[in-house]
Amino acid sequence: MTDAHAAARGVGVVVVAAGSGSRLGAAVPKAFVPLAGRPLLAWALDTVAGVPGVVSVVVVAPAALADPSGPQWSGVTLPVGARVVAGGSERTDSVAAGLAALDPACHVVLVHDAARCLTPVGVFERVVAGVRAGYAGVVPGVPVVDTVKAVDERGVVTGTPQRSALRAVQTPQGFRRDVLEAAHAGGSGATDDAALVEALGHEVLVVDGDARAFKVTTVDDLAHAERLLAADPGRSPAGRP
């Protein structure tokens, strides 16, 4: 089998690591904040490297940190052949930059937030399986446990959606490459890539997410991630090879 054929059957992953992380109050961008002695990005890439079928990885970093030989990258192991590119001012700009740098033969593309650094491999596999089953887009999600209110600009409640029909969406989000490229060519400003794909009229499937795929946004989130790692000998610093 040629490399081109392998890539066409394989998966490309864009790891978005360009966020500022202002709510963490750290001196470095969020993806480079240490978790158990290594950047959040390092933990995310460890998982990506273990996902079956991945043949191309692009990390989208802040422009000032786009050189992987820099000191902030200490502790980060890039998957073999991975590329690092500079992100843009908006998330959609960063994803578009990563997508453009992926191996063009990859027909399945995952977009993953580095801040969801403890997402299990099984979530990636479920998303890939959904795309390969024929869906244009697939996202992992978990049931919403709180009652959610829709409000107007004054803060007055306009409705109460049925909780059973709601999902809190995570990453990685997976797409047919042609669909994702068309979505980014025709829209911007969305909080996730699935919204752009939905705007084109495509169906997006939700598969089971995982509580460990939470996004590290606050100091409390970081402390929670530390506790999860400490309870997992296989992933804790002491248990790493």
C-alpha positions as a Markdown table, in Angstrom:
| # | Residue | x | y | z |
|---|---|---|---|---|
| 1 | Met | 0.0 | 0.0 | 0.0 |
| 2 | Thr | 1.4 | 3.4 | -0.9 |
| 3 | Asp | 1.7 | 6.2 | 1.6 |
| 4 | Ala | -1.0 | 8.1 | -0.3 |
| 5 | His | -3.4 | 5.2 | 0.0 |
| 6 | Ala | -2.7 | 4.9 | 3.7 |
| 7 | Ala | -3.4 | 8.6 | 4.3 |
| 8 | Ala | -6.7 | 8.4 | 2.4 |
| 9 | Arg | -7.8 | 5.7 | 4.7 |
| 10 | Gly | -6.4 | 7.4 | 7.7 |
| 11 | Val | -7.3 | 10.2 | 10.1 |
| 12 | Gly | -5.9 | 13.7 | 10.4 |
| 13 | Val | -6.0 | 15.6 | 13.7 |
| 14 | Val | -5.9 | 19.3 | 14.2 |
| 15 | Val | -5.0 | 20.0 | 17.9 |
| 16 | Val | -6.0 | 23.6 | 18.7 |
| 17 | Ala | -3.5 | 25.0 | 21.3 |
| 18 | Ala | -3.6 | 28.7 | 20.5 |
| 19 | Gly | -6.0 | 30.0 | 23.2 |
| 20 | Ser | -4.8 | 32.6 | 25.7 |
| 21 | Gly | -6.2 | 31.0 | 28.8 |
| 22 | Ser | -6.8 | 34.3 | 30.5 |
| 23 | Arg | -9.2 | 32.7 | 33.1 |
| 24 | Leu | -6.4 | 30.5 | 34.4 |
| 25 | Gly | -4.4 | 33.6 | 35.2 |
| 26 | Ala | -1.2 | 32.0 | 34.0 |
| 27 | Ala | 1.9 | 33.7 | 32.5 |
| 28 | Val | 1.8 | 31.4 | 29.4 |
| 29 | Pro | -1.0 | 30.4 | 27.0 |
| 30 | Lys | -3.4 | 27.8 | 28.3 |
| 31 | Ala | -2.0 | 24.8 | 26.4 |
| 32 | Phe | 1.4 | 25.4 | 27.9 |
| 33 | Val | 0.2 | 25.6 | 31.5 |
| 34 | Pro | 1.8 | 22.8 | 33.5 |
| 35 | Leu | -0.3 | 19.9 | 34.6 |
| 36 | Ala | 1.6 | 17.4 | 36.8 |
| 37 | Gly | 4.8 | 18.9 | 35.5 |
| 38 | Arg | 4.0 | 18.8 | 31.8 |
| 39 | Pro | 2.1 | 21.2 | 29.6 |
| 40 | Leu | -1.6 | 20.5 | 29.0 |
| 41 | Leu | -0.7 | 20.0 | 25.3 |
| 42 | Ala | 1.7 | 17.2 | 26.2 |
| 43 | Trp | -1.1 | 15.1 | 27.8 |
| 44 | Ala | -3.4 | 15.8 | 24.8 |
| 45 | Leu | -0.8 | 14.7 | 22.3 |
| 46 | Asp | 0.0 | 11.5 | 24.3 |
| 47 | Thr | -3.6 | 10.5 | 23.6 |
| 48 | Val | -3.6 | 11.6 | 20.0 |
| 49 | Ala | -0.5 | 9.5 | 19.4 |
| 50 | Gly | -2.4 | 6.4 | 20.6 |
| 51 | Val | -5.5 | 6.8 | 18.4 |
| 52 | Pro | -5.6 | 4.0 | 15.8 |
| 53 | Gly | -5.5 | 5.2 | 12.2 |
| 54 | Val | -4.1 | 8.7 | 12.8 |
| 55 | Val | -1.6 | 9.4 | 10.0 |
| 56 | Ser | -1.3 | 13.3 | 10.2 |
| 57 | Val | -1.2 | 15.6 | 13.2 |
| 58 | Val | -1.0 | 19.4 | 13.1 |
| 59 | Val | -0.7 | 21.5 | 16.3 |
| 60 | Val | -1.9 | 25.0 | 16.1 |
| 61 | Ala | 0.0 | 27.1 | 18.6 |
| 62 | Pro | 0.1 | 30.8 | 19.5 |
| 63 | Ala | 2.3 | 32.7 | 16.9 |
| 64 | Ala | 4.9 | 33.5 | 19.6 |
| 65 | Leu | 5.2 | 29.8 | 20.6 |
| 66 | Ala | 5.1 | 28.2 | 17.1 |
| 67 | Asp | 8.7 | 27.0 | 17.4 |
| 68 | Pro | 8.6 | 23.5 | 19.0 |
| 69 | Ser | 12.3 | 23.9 | 20.0 |
| 70 | Gly | 11.4 | 26.6 | 22.5 |
| 71 | Pro | 11.6 | 26.2 | 26.2 |
| 72 | Gln | 7.8 | 26.2 | 26.7 |
| 73 | Trp | 7.7 | 22.9 | 24.7 |
| 74 | Ser | 9.7 | 21.1 | 27.3 |
| 75 | Gly | 7.9 | 17.8 | 28.2 |
| 76 | Val | 5.9 | 17.8 | 24.9 |
| 77 | Thr | 6.4 | 14.8 | 22.6 |
| 78 | Leu | 5.1 | 15.5 | 19.2 |
| 79 | Pro | 3.8 | 12.5 | 17.3 |
| 80 | Val | 6.0 | 11.3 | 14.5 |
| 81 | Gly | 5.7 | 13.6 | 11.5 |
| 82 | Ala | 3.5 | 16.2 | 13.3 |
| 83 | Arg | 3.7 | 19.8 | 12.2 |
| 84 | Val | 3.3 | 23.0 | 14.2 |
| 85 | Val | 1.7 | 26.1 | 12.7 |
| 86 | Ala | 0.8 | 29.5 | 14.1 |
| 87 | Gly | -2.9 | 30.2 | 15.0 |
| 88 | Gly | -5.0 | 33.2 | 14.2 |
| 89 | Ser | -6.9 | 35.8 | 16.2 |
| 90 | Glu | -10.1 | 33.7 | 16.3 |
| 91 | Arg | -10.6 | 29.9 | 16.9 |
| 92 | Thr | -12.0 | 29.5 | 13.4 |
| 93 | Asp | -8.8 | 31.1 | 12.0 |
| 94 | Ser | -6.7 | 28.6 | 13.9 |
| 95 | Val | -8.7 | 25.6 | 12.8 |
| 96 | Ala | -8.5 | 26.7 | 9.2 |
| 97 | Ala | -4.7 | 27.1 | 9.5 |
| 98 | Gly | -4.4 | 23.6 | 10.9 |
| 99 | Leu | -6.7 | 22.1 | 8.3 |
| 100 | Ala | -4.6 | 23.6 | 5.5 |
| 101 | Ala | -1.5 | 22.1 | 6.9 |
| 102 | Leu | -2.8 | 18.5 | 7.3 |
| 103 | Asp | -1.9 | 15.8 | 4.8 |
| 104 | Pro | -4.3 | 16.6 | 1.9 |
| 105 | Ala | -5.0 | 12.9 | 1.4 |
| 106 | Cys | -6.7 | 12.5 | 4.9 |
| 107 | His | -10.4 | 12.3 | 4.3 |
| 108 | Val | -11.4 | 12.2 | 8.0 |
| 109 | Val | -10.4 | 15.2 | 10.1 |
| 110 | Leu | -10.7 | 15.5 | 13.9 |
| 111 | Val | -10.5 | 18.9 | 15.6 |
| 112 | His | -9.4 | 18.6 | 19.2 |
| 113 | Asp | -8.9 | 21.3 | 21.9 |
| 114 | Ala | -5.6 | 20.8 | 23.8 |
| 115 | Ala | -7.4 | 22.1 | 26.9 |
| 116 | Arg | -9.5 | 18.8 | 26.9 |
| 117 | Cys | -6.2 | 17.1 | 27.6 |
| 118 | Leu | -7.5 | 14.0 | 29.4 |
| 119 | Thr | -10.0 | 12.9 | 26.8 |
| 120 | Pro | -9.8 | 9.1 | 26.5 |
| 121 | Val | -8.9 | 7.3 | 23.3 |
| 122 | Gly | -12.3 | 5.7 | 23.2 |
| 123 | Val | -14.0 | 9.1 | 22.5 |
| 124 | Phe | -11.7 | 9.6 | 19.5 |
| 125 | Glu | -12.6 | 6.1 | 18.2 |
| 126 | Arg | -16.4 | 6.7 | 18.6 |
| 127 | Val | -16.1 | 9.9 | 16.6 |
| 128 | Val | -14.0 | 8.4 | 13.8 |
| 129 | Ala | -16.5 | 5.5 | 13.6 |
| 130 | Gly | -19.4 | 7.9 | 13.2 |
| 131 | Val | -17.7 | 9.7 | 10.3 |
| 132 | Arg | -16.7 | 6.5 | 8.6 |
| 133 | Ala | -20.3 | 5.3 | 8.9 |
| 134 | Gly | -21.3 | 8.2 | 6.6 |
| 135 | Tyr | -22.1 | 11.2 | 8.8 |
| 136 | Ala | -20.7 | 14.5 | 7.6 |
| 137 | Gly | -20.0 | 15.5 | 11.2 |
| 138 | Val | -19.8 | 13.7 | 14.6 |
| 139 | Val | -19.3 | 15.3 | 18.0 |
| 140 | Pro | -19.0 | 13.7 | 21.5 |
| 141 | Gly | -21.5 | 14.9 | 24.1 |
| 142 | Val | -22.7 | 14.3 | 27.6 |
| 143 | Pro | -26.2 | 14.8 | 29.0 |
| 144 | Val | -27.0 | 18.2 | 30.6 |
| 145 | Val | -27.7 | 17.7 | 34.3 |
| 146 | Asp | -28.8 | 21.3 | 35.1 |
| 147 | Thr | -32.0 | 22.9 | 34.1 |
| 148 | Val | -31.2 | 25.4 | 31.3 |
| 149 | Lys | -33.1 | 28.7 | 30.7 |
| 150 | Ala | -33.2 | 30.7 | 27.5 |
| 151 | Val | -33.2 | 34.5 | 28.3 |
| 152 | Asp | -33.6 | 37.7 | 26.4 |
| 153 | Glu | -31.2 | 40.7 | 26.4 |
| 154 | Arg | -32.8 | 41.8 | 29.7 |
| 155 | Gly | -32.2 | 38.5 | 31.4 |
| 156 | Val | -35.8 | 37.6 | 31.4 |
| 157 | Val | -36.6 | 33.9 | 30.8 |
| 158 | Thr | -38.1 | 33.1 | 27.4 |
| 159 | Gly | -38.1 | 29.4 | 27.6 |
| 160 | Thr | -37.0 | 26.2 | 29.3 |
| 161 | Pro | -35.6 | 23.6 | 26.9 |
| 162 | Gln | -36.3 | 19.9 | 27.7 |
| 163 | Arg | -33.1 | 18.7 | 29.4 |
| 164 | Ser | -33.4 | 15.3 | 27.9 |
| 165 | Ala | -32.9 | 16.8 | 24.4 |
| 166 | Leu | -29.7 | 18.7 | 25.4 |
| 167 | Arg | -26.1 | 17.6 | 25.3 |
| 168 | Ala | -22.9 | 19.4 | 26.4 |
| 169 | Val | -20.6 | 19.0 | 23.5 |
| 170 | Gln | -16.9 | 18.1 | 23.8 |
| 171 | Thr | -14.0 | 17.4 | 21.4 |
| 172 | Pro | -12.6 | 15.8 | 19.3 |
| 173 | Gln | -15.2 | 16.8 | 16.7 |
| 174 | Gly | -14.9 | 14.7 | 13.5 |
| 175 | Phe | -15.8 | 15.6 | 9.9 |
| 176 | Arg | -15.5 | 14.5 | 6.3 |
| 177 | Arg | -12.7 | 16.7 | 5.1 |
| 178 | Asp | -14.5 | 18.2 | 2.2 |
| 179 | Val | -17.4 | 19.2 | 4.5 |
| 180 | Leu | -15.1 | 20.9 | 7.0 |
| 181 | Glu | -13.3 | 22.8 | 4.3 |
| 182 | Ala | -16.5 | 24.0 | 2.8 |
| 183 | Ala | -17.8 | 25.0 | 6.3 |
| 184 | His | -14.7 | 27.1 | 7.0 |
| 185 | Ala | -14.8 | 28.7 | 3.6 |
| 186 | Gly | -18.3 | 29.9 | 4.1 |
| 187 | Gly | -18.5 | 30.9 | 7.8 |
| 188 | Ser | -16.6 | 32.1 | 10.9 |
| 189 | Gly | -17.2 | 33.2 | 14.5 |
| 190 | Ala | -18.7 | 29.9 | 15.7 |
| 191 | Thr | -17.8 | 28.5 | 19.0 |
| 192 | Asp | -17.3 | 25.1 | 17.5 |
| 193 | Asp | -16.8 | 23.6 | 14.1 |
| 194 | Ala | -20.0 | 21.6 | 14.2 |
| 195 | Ala | -22.0 | 24.8 | 14.2 |
| 196 | Leu | -20.4 | 25.8 | 10.8 |
| 197 | Val | -21.2 | 22.3 | 9.4 |
| 198 | Glu | -24.8 | 22.5 | 10.7 |
| 199 | Ala | -25.2 | 25.9 | 9.0 |
| 200 | Leu | -24.5 | 24.2 | 5.7 |
| 201 | Gly | -27.5 | 21.9 | 6.3 |
| 202 | His | -25.5 | 18.7 | 7.1 |
| 203 | Glu | -26.6 | 16.3 | 9.8 |
| 204 | Val | -24.2 | 16.1 | 12.8 |
| 205 | Leu | -24.3 | 13.0 | 15.0 |
| 206 | Val | -23.7 | 13.1 | 18.8 |
| 207 | Val | -21.9 | 10.1 | 20.2 |
| 208 | Asp | -21.2 | 9.4 | 23.9 |
| 209 | Gly | -18.6 | 11.7 | 25.4 |
| 210 | Asp | -16.8 | 11.2 | 28.7 |
| 211 | Ala | -16.6 | 13.1 | 31.9 |
| 212 | Arg | -12.8 | 13.1 | 31.6 |
| 213 | Ala | -13.1 | 15.2 | 28.4 |
| 214 | Phe | -13.9 | 18.3 | 30.3 |
| 215 | Lys | -12.2 | 21.6 | 29.3 |
| 216 | Val | -9.5 | 23.0 | 31.6 |
| 217 | Thr | -10.6 | 26.6 | 31.8 |
| 218 | Thr | -10.2 | 27.7 | 35.5 |
| 219 | Val | -7.9 | 27.0 | 38.4 |
| 220 | Asp | -10.5 | 24.6 | 39.8 |
| 221 | Asp | -10.5 | 22.7 | 36.5 |
| 222 | Leu | -6.7 | 22.4 | 36.7 |
| 223 | Ala | -6.9 | 21.0 | 40.2 |
| 224 | His | -9.5 | 18.5 | 39.1 |
| 225 | Ala | -7.3 | 17.3 | 36.3 |
| 226 | Glu | -4.4 | 16.9 | 38.8 |
| 227 | Arg | -6.6 | 14.7 | 41.0 |
| 228 | Leu | -7.7 | 12.6 | 38.0 |
| 229 | Leu | -4.1 | 12.0 | 37.0 |
| 230 | Ala | -3.0 | 11.2 | 40.5 |
| 231 | Ala | -5.8 | 8.5 | 40.6 |
| 232 | Asp | -4.7 | 7.0 | 37.3 |
| 233 | Pro | -1.3 | 5.2 | 37.7 |
| 234 | Gly | -1.0 | 4.6 | 34.0 |
| 235 | Arg | -1.1 | 8.3 | 33.2 |
| 236 | Ser | 0.4 | 9.9 | 36.3 |
| 237 | Pro | 4.0 | 11.2 | 36.1 |
| 238 | Ala | 5.2 | 8.3 | 38.3 |
| 239 | Gly | 3.5 | 5.8 | 36.0 |
| 240 | Arg | 4.8 | 7.1 | 32.7 |
| 241 | Pro | 7.5 | 5.1 | 31.0 |
